Amino acid sequence: MRMNSMALPDLSGLALRCESIGVGGKSDEGSGEIPRRGKGKQEQDTSTQEEPRDQTPASADGFVLKKRARWNAPPWRAASVLDFMFENPLDGKFKDILSVKQMLQNNPGIVRQYNTSYCHYGYSYRKRTVLIGTLTQLSLKCPCPEEPCRQLTLYGKHSKEVAECGNAQKNSLPPLLIDAMVDGWISRHAGRVERFLLVDVFSGWGSIERRVAEKKASGQWQKVFTFANDIVNRSHTQSNLDMSANTPWNPGALLVFALNALWPEHNAHVTEHPRGALGWVQDNGVAVLFHCSTPCQTYSTNALATHRVAGTADPKTPQAEHDDAMNASLIDYFTRNVLHPTKHTK
């Protein structure tokens, strides 16, 4: 169901403005490349899918925290149904921009950083990645080669490089890494919620939606639902909103659209709720995870020479300034609505 064909809820005067797909440089899960429309079936690399061993949550530098220093979220966080996770290349500069660093520094025990590699989760190439957000008890493996993956241990190298992969493959999240994130999210809310809603803010090629569908087909994750947004209109997307800082859209707007698309019978209740959509999900036992594979077009190692001041995360092009502003806007929304006790969690 497309946004231009569904009955839209009242967003207090906001007009739906879906940007054309001609806008260059938007996200696709860990790459700044914009794939051409009309490409064939998605490519999947499952050549070495092996369940990674559980690991005690690691600190921001990838090392296991001592027991006395592990993360302890405040009590109000346990009651909140809202979570978010950002994902971007580890060796790029996303994690080093001011808004991200301040978010981590100002929210100990609530936000944490995980460093890992795709090769630990079934892909034949390494691709080191960073995840930052409120799921603070995930068990992820440290990045390769600091903690060598199975391929590196057995053969001394990876069987493939990222550059050898097609766009759909290189811009997808490994199914086993998605499993680790979603299973951790479900575990956090076990016994306290009725449904799980994953809002994929930058859904790219739809790897999350594909994995959730696979798990449902196998009888798992029956209470998990997805809503996919991306500026590029693809077969899996339900909205195509530009999340730039200079637009009226934010994760809260996507939540309203998601609730209306998935459970239209509750639209009137959501609209009339005194605390809005955030209050409605809190009161009705719907856990919400905003997943943000934010565009890396100015953060990845290949882009740094063009878009960033040498040796720093400071922007030097309008596109880099745009991306920093967009991420700062997203973080501002999460800071106000997720990272502090609000009327929605009281």
JOCOR-V729463 format. One record per run of one state. SS is the DSSP state (hx for helix, st for strand, lp for the rest). FROM is the first residue (numbers start at 0). TO is the last residue. Records with the same first field share a line. If there is no record, write none. Layout:
SS: FROM-TO  FROM-TO
//
This chain:
lp: 0-16  18-56  58-62  64-65  69-73  79-80  89-92  96-96  106-110  121-126  133-148  155-160  164-165  170-173  188-193  200-205  217-222  229-237  239-239  241-249  262-262  272-274  283-284  292-302  308-313  315-316  337-345
st: 17-17  57-57  63-63  81-88  111-116  127-132  194-199  223-228  238-238  240-240  285-291  307-307  314-314
hx: 66-68  74-78  93-95  97-105  117-120  149-154  161-163  166-169  174-187  206-216  250-261  263-271  275-282  303-306  317-336
//
